[in-house]
Amino acid sequence: MSYDSLAVLVAFHMAEDLRYPLLRDEETRHFSAYGVLNPEYPPGHQGHGIPLPGVLFVTPDGVVQLKFAVPGYKQRPSMDSIFDALTAWLTDPAHRPGAS
């Protein structure tokens, strides 16, 4: 998901010949609701709307089950940590939020 305009996303999608849709959040409603809006850039700042880098795992019912978002753009969640958490979530219900 990006805060870029539709024109920017369409151009990128075509240039990269992507086989999946890109999502946009120009008004940062989703980034804010998911708690991943970068707080370094307040409204009015040129960088406002930039989300924290990361990955959300959303189930078909629209519930965010796992969230990997970190401050700064130089550090990203490792794919191994994401894969391990997703594997645990899928195979062991005890790892799911709200599990007892």
C-alpha positions as CSV (number, residue, x, y, z in Angstrom):
1,M,0.0,0.0,0.0
2,S,1.3,3.4,-0.9
3,Y,0.4,7.0,-0.3
4,D,1.3,7.8,-3.9
5,S,-1.3,9.1,-6.4
6,L,-3.2,6.7,-8.7
7,A,-1.1,8.0,-11.7
8,V,2.2,7.1,-10.0
9,L,0.9,3.7,-9.0
10,V,-0.4,2.9,-12.5
11,A,2.9,4.0,-14.1
12,F,4.9,1.8,-11.6
13,H,2.6,-1.1,-12.1
14,M,3.0,-1.0,-15.8
15,A,6.8,-0.4,-15.7
16,E,7.3,-3.4,-13.5
17,D,4.7,-5.5,-15.2
18,L,3.2,-6.5,-11.8
19,R,0.8,-9.4,-11.7
20,Y,-1.0,-8.2,-8.5
21,P,-2.9,-5.1,-7.6
22,L,-1.3,-2.2,-5.7
23,L,-3.3,-0.5,-3.0
24,R,-3.2,3.2,-2.3
25,D,-4.0,5.4,0.8
26,E,-3.5,9.0,-0.4
27,E,-5.4,10.3,2.6
28,T,-3.6,8.0,5.1
29,R,-6.8,6.7,6.6
30,H,-5.7,3.1,6.5
31,F,-2.1,3.8,7.6
32,S,-3.5,5.6,10.6
33,A,-6.1,2.9,11.4
34,Y,-3.5,0.2,11.2
35,G,-1.1,2.2,13.4
36,V,1.7,2.3,10.9
37,L,1.6,6.0,9.9
38,N,5.2,7.4,10.4
39,P,4.9,9.9,13.3
40,E,8.0,11.8,12.2
41,Y,6.0,13.7,9.5
42,P,3.0,15.6,10.9
43,P,0.2,17.0,8.7
44,G,1.5,19.7,6.5
45,H,5.0,18.3,6.2
46,Q,6.1,17.1,2.8
47,G,6.6,13.6,4.1
48,H,3.2,13.3,5.8
49,G,1.6,10.1,4.7
50,I,4.7,7.9,4.7
51,P,3.9,4.7,6.5
52,L,6.4,2.8,8.6
53,P,8.1,0.1,6.5
54,G,6.6,-3.3,7.2
55,V,4.2,-6.0,6.4
56,L,0.6,-6.6,7.5
57,F,-1.1,-10.0,7.5
58,V,-4.8,-9.5,6.9
59,T,-7.2,-12.3,6.9
60,P,-10.0,-12.5,4.3
61,D,-12.5,-11.0,6.9
62,G,-10.3,-7.8,7.0
63,V,-8.8,-8.4,10.4
64,V,-5.1,-7.5,10.8
65,Q,-3.7,-10.7,12.5
66,L,0.1,-9.9,12.4
67,K,1.8,-6.6,12.0
68,F,5.5,-6.0,11.4
69,A,6.2,-2.2,11.3
70,V,9.4,-0.6,12.4
71,P,10.4,3.1,12.7
72,G,12.9,4.4,10.1
73,Y,13.4,3.2,6.6
74,K,16.8,1.7,6.9
75,Q,15.7,-1.2,9.1
76,R,13.1,-3.6,7.8
77,P,11.5,-6.7,9.4
78,S,13.5,-9.7,8.1
79,M,11.6,-12.1,5.9
80,D,12.7,-14.9,8.1
81,S,11.1,-13.3,11.2
82,I,7.9,-12.7,9.2
83,F,7.8,-16.2,7.8
84,D,8.4,-17.7,11.2
85,A,5.6,-15.7,12.8
86,L,3.2,-16.5,10.0
87,T,4.0,-20.2,10.1
88,A,3.5,-20.2,13.9
89,W,0.2,-18.3,13.4
90,L,-1.0,-20.7,10.7
91,T,0.0,-23.9,12.5
92,D,-0.5,-23.3,16.2
93,P,-3.6,-21.5,17.4
94,A,-1.8,-20.6,20.7
95,H,0.2,-18.1,18.7
96,R,-2.9,-16.2,17.6
97,P,-3.8,-12.9,19.3
98,G,-6.5,-13.5,22.0
99,A,-5.6,-17.2,22.3
100,S,-5.5,-18.5,25.9
